[in-house]
C-alpha cells in the first residue's frame, strides 16, 4: 500500500507542534488560533472578485454532470428490500394498534 502524502504531512505537522508546545493541547490550539489571524505568505488574495467568480464559474461548468441519486434507488435491491420491510412493519404496527385497547385509568378501581 502506498503511503498517503497528505496524511504523512499532517502527522509531521502534528509532531512538530507537539514537540514545540510540550504536547499541551491548549497551547497548540491557542497557537493555531493566533496563526489563523496572520496573513499567509505565498497565498494570493482575491484582488478582483468579479474575475475570480468568473473563473470559478467556468471551472464548475467544466465539471461532469452529477447523476441523480433517485435514478439508481428504485432498481437497487437493497433499497427495494428496505422499502418492503418498512411497509411490513407499518402494517404490523397498524394491525397491533387496532387489536389492543388502550388502558382505562381510574375507571376500573373502586375506592
N, C-alpha and C positions, 0 to 999 in steps of 0.2 A: 504494500500500500504506500502510495506517495504521500509524503508529509505535506500538510496544508500550510503554505507560506503565511497566510493571514493569521492562522492560529499560532504559528510559531512567533510571529511578530507581537501578537497580543500577549503571549506568555513572557516574551522578552521584556516588554514594557512593564508588565506586572511585576516581574522580578526586580527590574531596575528601581521602580517606585517603592517596592517593599524594602529593598536594601537601603534606599535613601532615607526613608522615614521610619526605619526600625519596625516595619510591619505593623504600624499603627494605622488602622483603617480610618480613624477620624482625621489624622494628619494627611493621609493620602487624599481623602475626599476634599478636605479644605484646599489642598494644593491644586487639585483638578478644577475646583470651582473658581479659584483665582485665575487659573490658566485660561479658562473659557472667556474671561473678560478681556484678555490681552489680544491685540491684533495678531493674526497669523502671518508669519513671514513666508513668502512664496505662494500664498493663496491669493489669487486675483479676486478683487472685489468687483461687484457688478457696477460698472460705471454708466452703462447705457441700458436701462431697464427694458425699453422697447425692443432693442436689438437682441437682448437676452431672451425675452419672451418669444420673439420671432424664431430664434434659433431653437429653443426648446419645443415650440410648436412643430417646427419642421422635423425635429428628431422624433417626436411622438408620432407624426404622420407616417414615418418610415417603418415603424414597428409593425409586426404582423398582427392581424386582427385576432382578438381573443375569441375562442369558441364559446358559445353559450353553454353553460353548465346544464341547463334544462334539457338540451338535446340528448344528452347521454343518460340522464337519470331514468326515463321510462324503460329503456331496454336493459338496464343494469339488473341482473338477477338478485343481487344483494338488496338493492332498494325495493325491488318488487316483493321480496320476501318480508322485508321490514314493514311495508305497507300492509301486507296481508296479516301479519302478526298484530299490528296495531288495530286493524279493523276487527279482528277476532277478539282482542282484549276489550275493545269498546262494546262489542255485542255481549260479552260475558258480564261486564260491569252493569250494563243496562238490564240484562236478564236477572242478575242477582239483586239489583236495586228494586225491581218490581216484585220479587218474591219476599223480600224482607219487609217487615212492618216496623216503622220507627217506634222506639220505646216511648211509652207514655209515663211521664214522671208525675207523681203526685196523685194520680187518679186511682192507682191500684192499692195504695196504702190506706189503711183505716186507722185513725188515731183515736 
